[in-house]
Amino acid sequence: MNEDVLNGSIRQFLKTVGVTSQREIEKAVRAALADGRIKGTEKLPAKMTLTVGGVSLTHVIDSTIELA
């Protein structure tokens, strides 16, 4: 195994996940504001589940996204 290749691949994956996730969350929050489903002062529960096949990894992250 090449540690540099592994590290670079993980970083690229996490960068893609981070950018894509942020866009999708922002889009969903804006739509919910426009539809009146939220007011814009909420704290939204958020959960991310990471799975990696072949190594039996499942990692869950629970957090909160604050809007104000």
Secondary structure, 3 states (H helix, E strand, C coil): CCHHHHHHHHHHHHHHHHHHHHHHHHHHHHHHHHHCCCCCCCEEEEEEEEEECCCCEEEEEEEEEECC
